[in-house]
Amino acid sequence: LPISLPIFFRLMAEQTQEDEHKNWCDLELEKTQVSIDDKQDKMDDLQAKIDDAEAKIGELTEEIKAADDMVAEIVSFMKEATEIREVGKKENELAIKDAQDSQEAVSNAIAVLTDFYKESGQIAKEPWEFLQKGVELPEDPETWDSSYTAVSDPSAQPGGIITILEKCNEDFATMEADTKAQEASDQDAYDSDMQEHDIEKAKRSKESEMKSAEKKRLVEKAGSMEKNRKHVSDEHEATVQYQKDLQPACVEGDSTYEDRKAARTDEIEALHQSQVILEEAFKNMEKADGFLQKKISKH
């Protein structure tokens, strides 16, 4: 009995210590696993958000490029249209000037011829003008040696020179009016086209500006989330390492907690049985001693 009690108390103390260690290990392993799962969920969530942001950044990059390309095309078109308009304007100005100069020249020619024919009497003068007598033609006028005799009527068709010149003057006047009308129409079309393209250019430029600002915000946000994910990843790695460090003390070993507890329980039970046997033995020995003492006393 004196030997079994210290062993019994030692075994009970060992079991108590191991129970406390087992409870601590269970709690640490559970908390560690929960932390690992929580950090993994955070990393997955952050990665999903980062992927979405990067996909949106890619879309915005393409849309910004498309808007910038459209602005460049509009600028190129407007430049080319302006150059064409300048050329057309100069051509119309020259055509108008030519028509005006031609009208002036023809008008001068008509005035000179009219004065000439009035002086020759072929064209009647106005009442206020001095009248001249007509020229009598000889029967066989000389072709080169005779002076001008005004044989043909300058107003008669188709040979009347003044009538032809007046028709030319009308054609030049029509050309001037048509060219001015064409110039006005071309300018109106150009102004309208430029206004439409200015509006489209401003729209596309604003689109590019807004999407560039949105892209910048997303890039900054994605960068911040990436830093956060890296921080959580570092914590996750540290927690996983801590879980590995717990294995030798809490999980690994030659035997499990249950096996050791069962073996210790068996050992304690064996001690109990040994104690009972010893107690019975002591009782029997006491009885035997008493019997011997009686017998010796009797004799």
Secondary structure, 3 states (H helix, E strand, C coil): CCCHHHHHHHHHHHHHHHHHHHHHHHHHHHHHHHHHHHHHHHHHHHHHHHHHHHHHHHHHHHHHHHHHHHHHHHHHHHHHHHHHHHHHHHHHHHHHHHHHHHHHHHHHHHHHHHHHHHHHCCCCCCCCCCCCCCCCCCCCCCCCCCCCCCCCCCCCCCCCHHHHHHHHHHHHHHHHHHHHHHHHHHHHHHHHHHHHHHHHHHHHHHHHHHHHHHHHHHHHHHHHHHHHHHHHHHHHHHHHHHHHHHHHHHHCCCCCHHHHHHHHHHHHHHHHHHHHHHHHHHHHHHHHHHHHHHHHHHC
